[in-house]
Amino acid sequence: MTDHSLPEFDSAQTRATELQQLLHRYNQEYYQYDSPSIPDAEYDRLLRELQQLEAAYPELQTPDSPTQRVGSTPLSAFEEVAHERPMLSLDNAMNGDEFADFYARLQRLAGSSNDIALVCEPKLDGAAVSLLYEQGQLVRAATRGDGSRGENITANVRTIKNVPLTLQGDFPARLEVRGEVYMPLNGFERYNQQAREQGGKVFANPRNAAAGSLRQLDSKITAKRPLEFCAYGLGVVSDEASLPDTLFAVFACIRDWGFKVNDELTLANNLTEAQAFYAQLGAKRHGLGYEIDGTVFKVNDLALQQQMGFVARAPRWAIAYKFPAVEQMTRLNGVDFQVGRTGAITPVARLAPVAVAGVTVSNATLHNMDEIERLDVRIGDTVVVRRAGDVIPQIVSVVLDQRPEDAAAIQMPEHCPVCDSQVERVEGEAVARCTGGLVCAAQRKEAIKHFASRKALDIEGLGDKLIEQLVDADLIDAVDDLFHLQHEQLVALERMGPKSADNVLAAIEAAKQTTLARFLYALGIREVGVVTAQNLASYFGFLQRIMDASHEQLLAVDDIGDIVARHIVNFFAEPHNRSTIEQLQAAGVTWQESEPQTAAASELPLAGQTAVITGTLTAMSRDDAKAALQALGAKVTGSVSAKTDFLVAGEKAGSKLSKAQSLGVEILDEAALQALLAQHGGQG
């Protein structure tokens, strides 16, 4: 708002009242409930507008205006604390010109054009806290509150591991240390992941997490949160104390008393050095491991600080030079659904373009439908978008009081947007997936790599890089295309000579002769591993019977539960997948089929016996050994106990072998296993 655009008094009065009410509400959300509905940048913009109106019309300024106060009154659930010295906020500089103006103002206040040294430190994005010590013992911790009164959070702060409960060295008899409580990024991500898994509260950002943790009525909850404290200054200090005459030297004292002081703390001797610090800190901002939203600059000379004094809500000798905001508001115009390489379908928000952290953002991840429901986000909503570092932009909240009447609910598509296959979402799982694994272009490379892998069709020489080359060159679109590759197509590829091409083609030809179990595993049906594929092959005997099996019939197979049965039914219900299987068979892929073993489980040779496999086997994989033993009726478990009948011990068998020996369990080496399988007609 420029001077020539100032409204008439009546309009200004109406707008000022509106802004005061809005900012009081946003203060309450931010300081009391730790759940702001708008980003900091929007709050700063509204506060500036109110400041300009009050500067133009001083009669609009009221004693309780947000421009005169910091935050909101404390909740009654905590004991109220009166700050002996106010905990003020800082004025902001939003660009280089404003910071240069601040420096020039310092020189005017100092009455000299000489350089003024500034202490430079990161502006941590957490919650301001006051710690009061008497005779070196922590006696009280309080929130900033409204700057004059805060809340007693001593029990909670005592749980923060790097807050000293007893001071070290030569300290004043009475000392108040002020600083920021924050949550490091790795702890924040770990906490949110755990909260999602347990259905708990997920925090939008580390600042909210820190503030919310401090204001728990049960300090045991706070103790579980990964919080840290970093000191940024002093409040009350007893009269007998002899402190240095510069702030930078005071920080050395604070460190000596046992407090964490930020490692980036620097002394700038002039404006140029201060500007350089801001630029350097901005460049390393996203690699610090904690969130900052700017740089704080304070006059180093404490006597000069005293001379400069304060305005209503901030010291004249300090300023916060803000970085581009990591959160902004914009409109959600629509949602696209993208398909990942494993078939996971992810909703992606299409946004009205907005600058966030110095980058124009027009898309943001919504993760999955559970996240959409948690946010209660709809098309047409005004949303808060967050972008920190190289993290993909994400929607963190909805500004509900700006929701339009025609806001539309977001619906997961029933069919894959890439291949039109059915979309599957299993109950209890957050992620929806495309069922067209063999034909979906988005999953093509991974499906082919799996098909050719060692436990599947085992096509020697057809590695991941070659498969990627073939797909990128449009030589294969699906797994059946492997069996139609020509010699001249392969030799045209980079680093592929005639001999190598011949070897690959020979391996592809040899892979046509396989087993039903390997073929089933190669199809890449979700959660159908080697053992499950073997169980299916043994139970049904014929591929067509598996393809036509109902959910109930599949549940009769060993190791197959409700979810796996649903995956199998959904896979074979997809016409594209059936068509690809027909094309594979037409290309010559074949296996032996036979009637399944009809003997009752109790009649199998190893029925009732429990086995454990440990160590490395050479003649077969452990999965194959497990499948072979299960086919003979044995139960194969992962741990040794007194109920274990025998242990198969391969090379480098460890603690399981020792435990089996101590319990007197029979030990079979690999040769004995092969003999056992051969004796009963199993795989040997």
N, C-alpha and C positions, 0 to 999 in steps of 0.2 A: 504494500500500500504506500504510494507516494503522496507527498503533501497536496498536490493538485487534485488528488482523487479522494480526499477526506470528505466524508458525508456531512450533511448538516447536523446540528446538535441533536435534534429529535431522533434522527435515524441512528446517529452514533450512540445515543443513550440506549436505544432498543438493542442495537448490536452488542454493545458492551455488556448489558445485562444477560443477553443470550450467551455470550462467550464466557462470562463468569460462571454461569450455571453449568455449561458444558465442561469447563475446565475443573470445576469442583467435582463433578461426577467422574471425570477421567482421573483426577487425583485420587479419589476414593478407590477406584478400580485398581490403580497402580500401587498405591501405598498400603491400603488396608486389605484388599482382597487378592493382591498379587495376580490379577487377571485382567490386564489392560485390553480394551476392545479396539484400540487404534494404535498404530506404530508411533514411536517417539518422534519421527519427523513431522507427522501430522500434529501432534501435541505442540511441538516447538512452533509450528506455523501459526496455530491458533493463539498461543501465548504472545507471540510477537504482534499479532494483529491487535490484541487487547492492549499491549504495552503502547502501541502507537496511538490508539484511540485515547488512552488515559494521558499520554504526553500532550496530545492536541487539546484535550478537554480535561484539565486536572480535577474538575469537580466530579467527574465520573469515577474517580478512584475512591474506593471504599476501604476501610481498615481490613476487611476480610477478603479483599480481592486476591485472586490467585497470583497476581503480580507481586503481592506483599507477603506471601506465605509460601511455604514449601510443603507439599503433600497434604495430608488430611489428618484429622484427629484420630487418636488411637482407639482400637476396639476396647470395649469394657472388659473383655475376657482377660486382659493383662493389666497388671498394676501400672498406673501412670507414673512417668518419671519427668521431672522438670529439669531441662538442661541448664546448668549454671552459666554456660556460655552458649549462645544460639548455634545450632548446626545449620549453617546457611547453605544454599545452593550456589551454583556458579552461573554467571552469564555465559552465553555461547557465542563463538565466532563460527560462521558457516562457510567462510571462504577466505582466501588469502588477503583480500582487501580489508575485510573486517578485522582480521588478526593484526594487520599492519596498523589499522586505526587504533586498536587496543594498545599496541606498543607506543604509538605516538602519544596517546592519552597518558600512559605511565610517565613518559618524559615530561609532559606538561605538569602532572601532579608532583613530580620530583623537582620541578623548577629548573631542569637542566636538559640539554640536548645530548648529554653523555650516554653511552651504552648502559643498559640496565641488565644485569645478569638474571636469568630465569631458571628455576628448577623445572625440568621437563619430566613428565611421567605418563604412562598410559592411563586413560580414563577407563577403569575397570567397569564392566557392566554387571553390577550386582546390587547389593543392598548396603547402605551406609549404616555403620554401627559405632557406638561410643563404648569404650571399655574404661572403667574407673578402677584404679588400684590405690589401696591404702597400705602403707608399710610393705609394699611389694606384693600384696595379695589381691587377686581379682575379687572385688566386692560387688560390682554391678556392671551389667551390660544392657544397653538400651538401643532401640531403633531411633532413627532420626525423627520419625513422626512428622509433625508440622514445623519442625525446626526449633520450636520452643519446648514442646512436650513430646515425649516418645513413650515407648512401651518397655517394660522391664522383661528382658529375654535372657536373663543371666543363666538360668538352668539350661537353656538351649545352647548358648554360646560356649558354655563349659564343655560341651561335647565335641566342639571343633578341635581337631587334634593339634593344629599349629597355633592355637591361642594359648599363650603362656598363662598358667594359673599363678605362677610365682615369678617375679621379675629377677633378672640377673644383674650383676655389676653394681655400679653406683647410680642409684635412681632416686628421684624426689620422693618425699614422704607421701605426697598425694599427687597422683598423676592420671590424666585422662588421655588415652590414645584413641584416635579416630581412624577408621579405615573402612575397607569394603569387604564384605563377605560375598564370595562368588563360588560358582560350581565349575570346575574345569571341564573342558569339552568331552574328554574321554569318560569321565564320571557321569556327565549329563546323558550321553548316548547310552551308557550302560544302564543307568537308572530307568530311562524311558523304555528301553527294550524289555526290561524286567516288568515294568508296569503294564506294557501291552500284553505280555504273556500271562500276567496274573489278573488282568482286567482292572488295573488300578488307574489312578489319574496320570495322564500323560501331559507333561509341561510343554508349552509352546516354545520356550527358549530358556537358556541357562539363567537369565536374570529372574524370571518368574520362579524357576526351581529353587534358587537360593533364597529369595524373599519368602516363598511359601514354606520352605523348610525351617526358617528362623521363627516363624510364627505358629508353629505347632504347639498345642497346649500340652502334648505329651513329649517330653524331651527325649524319650527313647526312640521316637520316630526320627527326630532331628539327628540323633547319633548314627542312624543308618544312612544318612545322606552324605555324599562325598564333598563336603564343604571345605573351603580354605579362607583364611583371613589375611589381608594385606594392608599394612598401615600406610596412611597418607598424611598424617599430621597429628598435632596435639590440641587438646582443649584446655581444661583447667590444669595448672601446674602450681604446686605449693610455693609460697614466697621464698623459702630458703634455698630453692633450687638455683643453681648457677648453670645456665644453658649457654651454648654458643650463640653468636650474634648473626649467624646465617642459617637459613632453612636447610641447606645442603648438609651442613655439619650436624644439625639437629637429627636429620635422617640417620646419620651414622650412630648417634646416641640411641635412637629408637631400635636400630638393628642390634646394638650392643645389649640392650635390655631384654632381648629375646624375641623380637617381632620380625616377621617376614616383611621385607621392603622390596618393592619390585626391582627385578634385575635390570630393567631398561632405564631406571632412574639416571638422569644425566643433567649436567649443568651447562647451559648455553650462555655464552658471554655477551651475545648481541642478537639482534633480530635475524641476521642471516643464519646463524647457528641454530636458532630456534626453528626457523622454517625448514632447515635441513633435517632436524630431528623429526618433525612432523612427517616429512616425505619418507624418511627411512622407516619410521614406525609403520606408516601406511603400507609400505611395500612388504613388510614382514608380518603384518597384522594377522593374516590367516594361518600362520604357522606357529603362533605363540602357544597354542594349547588352551587358551581361555579367551573369552570374548571381551573386546574393547570397542568403544564407539567414538573414540577420539583421543586427543592428547590434552593433558592439563598443564598449564603454565602458571607458575607462581613466582612472584618477586622473591629473589633469594635473600636480600637484606631485610632482616626482621624489623629494624628501626624504620626503614622505608615503608614496610607494610603498615606499621602503626601510623605513620604520617599520612598515608593514603586513605586509610579507613574503609568504611563500608557504605553501600547504599542499602535500601530497604531489605533486600533479600539476598544480597551477594557482596563479597569483598571487591573493592576496586582493584586490588593488586593481583587478581587471579582470573583466569578465563579457561573455558573448555573449548578447544578448537576441534569441532566435530568432523568425523569422517563421513563420506556418503552413507546414508542410512542403509542398513541391511534389511529393514522392513518398510514396506510402503503399502498404500491402499490402491486397489484397482478393481475393475469389474470382470467377473467371470462370464465370458461370452458364450462358452460352449465347452464340451468335453469330447476328446477323441480317445479311441481305445487302441493301444499299440500292443503287438504280439512279440514277446521276447523269444530268444533262441530255444528255451525249454517249453514254450507254449504258454507261459504265464501272460495273462492279459492285464495290462496296466492302464488305468484311466489317466489321461493327461489333460490338464486344464488349458483351454485357450483363453488368454487374458487380453484385455485392452493394454497395449504396451505401456510399461512404466519403468522408470529408471530406479534400479535397486542396487545399492553398493557399487555405483558407477557403471552398471551394465544395464542395457535395455532388455527387459524380460517380457516375453509374450506367451511363454508356456511354463507350466509348473506341474510337478508330479502330484498325484492324489493317492498314490500307493495302491489302494484296493478299495473294494466297496465297504469294508468295515471302517476304513478311515473316513470315507465319505459320510457314512452314517454317524460316526463319532463327531465330525465337524458340523453335521447338519447343513452341508453346503448345497446350494441349488444354483442352477443356471440363471444368471441375472443378478446374483448377489454381489454386494461389495465385499471384497475379501482382503485380508492382510497377507501379503506375500513376503516371504523371507528368503534371503540368499546370503549365506555366510561362507566366504572362501570360495572353493571350487565346488561346493555342494550344489546339487541340482536345486533350482528354486522350488519351494514348496509353499502350499497354502497352510497357514497355521491357525487361522481363525476367520470367523464371519462377523461382519458388523451388522448384527441382527436388526438394529433400529433403522437401517437403511435398506432393508429387504423390500423389493417391489412386489406388488400384489400378484404379478404374473410370473414370479420366480418358479422355474420348473424343476421337478425332481430329476435326478440323474439315474438312468437305468442301464444296467449291464446288458450288452447285446446277447441275444440267444445264439447267434452264429458268429464264427470267427470273421473279423473284418478283412482278413487276408485270403483265406481259402474257403470260407462259408461252411466249415465243419461246425458241428455242435459245440457249444461252450459248456464246460463241466465245472461245477463248483460243489465240492464235497462238503457236507455239513461238518462244521467244526474247523474248516480251513478258510483262511482269509483270501487266498489267491484263487481266482478262476482261471481255467486253462482251456486252450483249444484242444480238441480230441483228434485233430487231423495230423498226428505226428509224422506219418509217412509222406504226406503230400503238401503240408503247409510250407509255403516259401520262406516264412519267417524262421522256421525250425529246420530247414533243409540240411544245412551243414552238420548240425549236431545229430540229426537222425541218421545221416549217412555214416558219420564217424562211428556211431554206436553200432550200426548194422555190420560194419566191417571189423569191429574190434575183436580182440583175442577170444573172449568168452562167447562171442556171437558167431558170425560166419568165419572169423579168423582169416581174413584175406591178407596174406603176408605181403608186405611192401606197399600196401595201400594205407599210408599214414595220414595224419591230420593235415599236414601241409599239402600233400598231393590232392586230397579231397577238396581242400579250399581252392586250389588251383583249378580243378575240374569244374567246380561250381561257378567260380568267377569267370571262367572261359565259356560258360553256358554249354558245357559238354554233357553235364548231367543235371537233371532237375529233381530226380527222385531215385530211390534205391534200385529200382529195376533197370535204370539206365546204365548201371555199372556193367551189366551183362551184354550190353550192345556197343561197348567201347571198341574203337578200331585202332590198329597199330599206328596208322598215320596221325591220328588225333593225339596220341600219347607222345610220340616223338617230337611233335611240334611244341610241346611244353618246355619251359625253361628247366635246364639241368636234367632232362630226361633223354637218355640215349637209346638206341635201338635195343641193346641187350636188356636194359632196365625195363623198357616197354614190354619186351617179350616175357620177362619174369612176372610183371604185374598181371598181364593177360593170362598167363598160366595159373597164377594164384587165384584169379577170379574164376577161371574154369574149374579148378579143383574145389573151390568153395561151393559149387553147385550141389555137390554131394555132402549133405549135412545130416543132422538129426532133428527130430521134431522139437526137442527141448531147446536146442541151439537156435532154431528158426524162431520159436516163440520169444526167446530172450532178445533176439536181434530186432524184433518188431518195435521194441522200445515202449511197450505198454507200461504206464506208470506203476511203479512199485512191483513189477513182475521181474524179479531177479532170477539168478541162475537156479536156485533151489525151487522157487515157485514154478518156474517154467518146467523143470524136471517133474515136479509133482503133477502139474497139469497133463504133461505128456504121458506119464505113467497111468494116471487115472482114466483119461479119456481114450488114449491110443490113437485117435484120428483128429487132424486139424479141424475138419468140418464140425465134428461134435463139440469141440471147444468153442468155435465161432458161433454155434447155435445154442450153446448152453445158457440156461436161465440163471438169474441171480441165485436162486435157491440151490440149483444143481452145483454151481461153483462153490458154494459154502460147504459142500460135502468133501471138498478136496483139502488135504492136510495143509496147514499153514495159511489158508486163505480165509480172510475175514470179510466183514461187510464192505469196507472201503475198497479193498483190492478187487473184490467181486464186482463192485460197481465200475471201477476203472476198466475191467476186462469187457463187461457188457457194453459200456459206452464206446470203447475202441472199435469193437466189431459191429456196432450198430451204425458206424459211419460208412456210407457207401464208398467214399474215396479210399478208405483203408482196405476194404474188401477188393476193390478194383486193383489196387497195387499188388495185393497178394496174388490175385489171378495172373497179373502180368509177370510176377516173379516165377510162378510155376510155368507159365508159357515160355519163359526164357530158359527153362531147364533146371531151376532149383528144385531139388527133390530130396526125399528122406524115406526111410522105412516106416511104415505104419503097421500096427498090429493090434489085435484085440487086447484090451488092458488085462492085467493080472486079476483073476477073479478070486484068488484066495482071500479069505477073511484076514483082517489085520492080525488077529491072534494066531493065525497059522503061519505067518511069515517067520523065517528062520531066526531072526534077531528080535522077535517081538518080546516086549517087556524089558529089554536091555537098554541101559543108558550109557551113552558114549560122550567123550569130550575129545576135541582135536586141538592140538597145540603145535607150535613150531612151523617150519617151512617144509612142505612136501615137494618132491621133484617130479614124480611120475604123473601126478594130477594136482589140480588146485584143491585147496581146502573146501571150497564150495562144491566141487565135483565129488570129493570124498564124503562130504556131508550128505549130498543127494543120494549117493550110492548106498550109504548106510541106512538112510531113511527108507529107501526103496525095499530094503530087506527087513524093515519093521523096527529098526532101532530108533530111539529118541536121542537126538544130539543136542546137548546143552553147552552153555558157555563157561560153566564153572565146575570145579571138582568138589565132590562131597562124598560122604560115606555111602550114598546111594549110587555113585558112579560104578558101572560094571567094568569098563575098560577105558584107557586113555591111549589115543593114537598120538605118538610123539615124533614129530619131524625134527629137522635140524634146528638148533638154537632154541630148543624147548626150555622154558624158564621155570617160573614159580609154580605153574600148574603141574609140571612133572615132579617137582620136589614134594608138593602136597600129596599127589597121588601115591608116591613112594611111601610117604609117612603114614598114609591111610591103608596101605596094602592093596591098592587098586592095581589090577592087571595092566601092564604096559605093553603096547604093541608098537614096534617100529614100522617103518613104511613097508618093508618086505612082508612083515606079518599081516599088515592090512591088506596088501595085494593077495596074499594067500587066502585070507578070510573071505574076500570078495569072490575070488575064483572058486573057492569051495562051494559057495552058495549060488554061483551063477551070476554074481553081480559084476560091475565094471571092474576089470582088473588088468 
